C-alpha cells in the first residue's frame, strides 16, 4: 500500500473505531466502553517506531481519557465538534502535510477528516459513505482489531514491522 509508506501520524476516532460503538450506561449513569487489547498493541507499536497517534473525539469520557493515558497517546482531543481544528494545529506543530496522515473512521462525522488526509481508512462496519471515502477498508470491525490491522499495514509498508517482532 503505497500511501501508507509516508504516514507520520495516525488519527483515530473512538466510538466505532477503538470500541465496538456500544456504550453501556449503568444505574448510576456511569458509561463503560470496551477496548480491544490488540488495538492497544497496534497503537504502542506505531509509537515505538516513530509514528505518532492521535485521538480526536466529539465526546468527553473518562474511560477514553484513561485509555489514551494508558497508551501514552500525546495528541488527545476530546469534546471536539469540528475535528479539523485540532488537526490543523497538529499539522503545524509536527511540520507534516495531509499526505503524511492516516485517519480511521466509521461514521458521517468522520468524513471531513477523511477528505483531508492522505490515507483515509474505514473500519469494516463503517457506514457506506465512509467506506466509499476510504482508500482502505479494514477486514476487522471497529473495536475488534481494526486499529491493529491498520497499524500492521502501515508498519509493514514502511518496513518497520520486523523491528517490532525483533523486540518481542
Residue pairs with C-beta under 8 A, 6 or more apart in sequence:
1 136
1 153
1 157
2 157
3 99
3 118
3 119
3 135
4 102
4 119
4 136
4 153
4 154
4 157
4 158
5 157
5 158
6 99
6 100
6 118
7 51
7 100
7 101
7 102
7 118
7 119
7 154
7 157
7 158
8 50
8 51
8 52
8 94
8 96
8 100
8 101
9 51
9 52
9 53
9 54
9 75
9 90
9 94
9 96
9 100
9 101
9 102
10 46
10 51
10 52
10 53
10 54
10 101
10 102
10 103
10 104
10 150
10 151
10 154
11 53
11 54
11 55
11 56
11 75
11 87
11 101
11 102
11 103
11 104
11 113
11 117
12 18
12 43
12 53
12 54
12 55
12 56
12 103
12 104
12 147
13 55
13 56
13 57
13 103
13 104
13 105
13 106
13 107
13 109
13 110
14 33
14 55
14 57
14 59
14 61
14 64
15 21
15 23
15 33
15 57
15 59
15 106
16 105
16 106
16 107
16 123
16 125
16 126
16 142
16 143
17 104
17 105
17 106
17 123
17 142
17 143
17 146
17 147
18 35
18 36
18 39
18 55
18 64
18 67
18 142
18 143
18 147
19 33
19 34
19 35
19 142
19 143
20 34
20 141
20 142
20 143
20 144
21 106
21 125
21 142
21 143
22 33
22 34
23 31
23 32
23 33
24 31
24 32
24 33
25 31
25 32
26 32
31 61
31 63
32 63
33 61
33 63
33 64
34 143
35 67
35 143
36 143
36 144
36 145
36 147
36 148
38 145
38 148
39 143
39 145
39 146
39 147
39 148
40 67
40 70
40 71
41 148
41 151
42 147
42 148
42 149
42 150
42 151
42 152
43 53
43 71
43 73
43 147
43 151
44 71
44 72
45 151
45 152
45 155
45 164
46 52
46 53
46 151
46 154
46 155
47 53
47 71
47 72
47 73
48 163
48 164
48 167
49 155
49 158
49 160
49 163
49 164
51 154
51 155
51 158
52 74
52 75
52 94
53 71
53 73
53 75
54 73
54 74
54 75
54 76
54 77
54 86
54 90
55 64
55 68
55 73
55 75
55 76
55 77
55 78
56 77
56 80
56 83
56 86
56 87
56 113
57 64
57 77
57 78
57 79
57 80
58 79
58 80
58 81
58 83
58 109
59 78
59 79
60 78
60 79
61 78
64 78
65 76
65 78
68 76
75 86
75 90
77 83
77 86
80 86
82 112
83 109
83 110
83 112
83 113
84 112
84 113
84 116
87 101
87 113
87 116
91 97
91 98
91 101
97 118
98 116
98 117
98 118
99 118
100 118
101 116
101 117
101 118
101 119
102 117
102 118
102 119
102 120
102 121
102 150
102 154
103 110
103 113
103 114
103 116
103 117
103 119
103 120
103 121
104 121
104 122
104 123
104 138
104 146
104 147
104 150
105 111
105 113
105 114
105 120
105 121
105 122
105 123
105 126
105 130
106 122
106 123
106 125
106 126
106 127
106 130
106 142
107 126
107 127
107 130
108 127
108 129
108 130
110 130
111 129
111 130
111 133
113 120
114 120
114 122
114 130
114 133
114 134
115 133
119 135
119 136
119 154
120 133
120 134
120 135
120 136
121 134
121 135
121 136
121 137
121 138
121 150
122 130
122 131
122 133
122 134
122 136
122 137
122 138
123 137
123 138
123 140
123 141
123 142
123 146
124 137
124 138
124 139
124 140
124 141
124 142
124 146
125 141
125 142
126 134
126 137
126 142
131 137
136 150
136 153
138 146
138 149
138 150
139 149
140 146
140 148
140 149
152 161
155 161
155 164
